[in-house]
Amino acid sequence: GAVVSQHPSRVICKSGTSVKIECRSLDFQATTMFWYRQFPKQSLMLMATSNEGSKATYEQGVEKDKFLINHASLTLSTLTVTSAHPEDSSFYICSARAPGTVSYGYTFGSGTRLTVV
Amino acid sequence: GQQVMQIPQYQHVQEGEDFTTYCNSSTTLSNIQWYKQRPGGHPVFLIQLVKSGEVKKQKRLTFQFGEAKKNSSLHITATQTTDVGTYFCAGLGAGSYQLTFGKGTKLSVIP
């Protein structure tokens, strides 16, 4: 089945530094990938839609200059949290949908737990 | 914008008891999907419902999509400890490819 690989799985960084999270579709091409943020014991909140070869579409309230998204190829999207602060600590998850799959469900990466100290 | 409400937020059941979680959308959906997230894990796709009134079964899990395509439910018969996790519904609006997730129902099963 469709596999989405996300790494790192965990990262601890100092306040003020930047962190890059990668999301790869391993066995399919994904023209669109989605980035979510999940706070403890809460639901997944869509942050942005990553489009291959064009600018990402950000949800209302998400700072595009802080959460930089690059989707330079059909199998890779990256999310960079710039100038991270403790309030950016969260679980970040990407997802994509493999075209032509019977289930039509979205496949999620394993997530990245970011801790900013 | 589209909103998906899901209840209950938490459910504790004795092993062997049944469990149901309900979702309600503010708008008509083109389809609804269900995901399970184990503690510390990521959401895993369970099923998608597309047709009005559709009912699908996966072993002990029964999924329903309402006639108006605005509500859905997941019912687990005779829960087991392996059913522990948070169950999310997620709706797709007409012409959209962005999922809107419910807040999830966290299921705890007491052995």
Contacts between the chains, C-beta under 8 A, distances in Angstrom:
chain1	res1	chain2	res2	distance
A	32	B	97	6.6
A	34	B	98	7.1
A	34	B	99	7.5
A	41	B	106	7.5
A	42	B	103	7.0
A	43	B	88	6.7
A	43	B	101	4.9
A	43	B	102	6.6
A	43	B	103	4.4
A	43	B	104	5.3
A	44	B	43	6.9
A	44	B	88	7.2
A	44	B	101	4.8
A	45	B	101	7.9
A	46	B	98	6.2
A	46	B	99	7.3
A	46	B	100	7.7
A	46	B	101	7.9
A	49	B	98	6.4
A	93	B	42	5.7
A	93	B	43	7.3
A	95	B	43	7.9
A	97	B	97	7.5
A	103	B	45	6.4
A	103	B	47	7.7
A	103	B	48	6.2
A	104	B	31	7.7
A	104	B	48	5.4
A	105	B	33	5.7
A	105	B	35	7.9
A	105	B	45	3.2
A	105	B	46	7.8
A	105	B	47	7.6
A	105	B	48	5.7
A	106	B	33	7.2
A	106	B	45	6.4
A	106	B	90	8.0
A	106	B	99	6.4
A	107	B	45	6.8
A	108	B	35	7.9
A	108	B	42	4.7
A	108	B	43	4.9
A	108	B	44	7.2
A	108	B	45	7.9
A	109	B	42	6.5
A	110	B	41	7.6
A	110	B	42	5.1
A	111	B	41	7.8
A	111	B	42	4.6
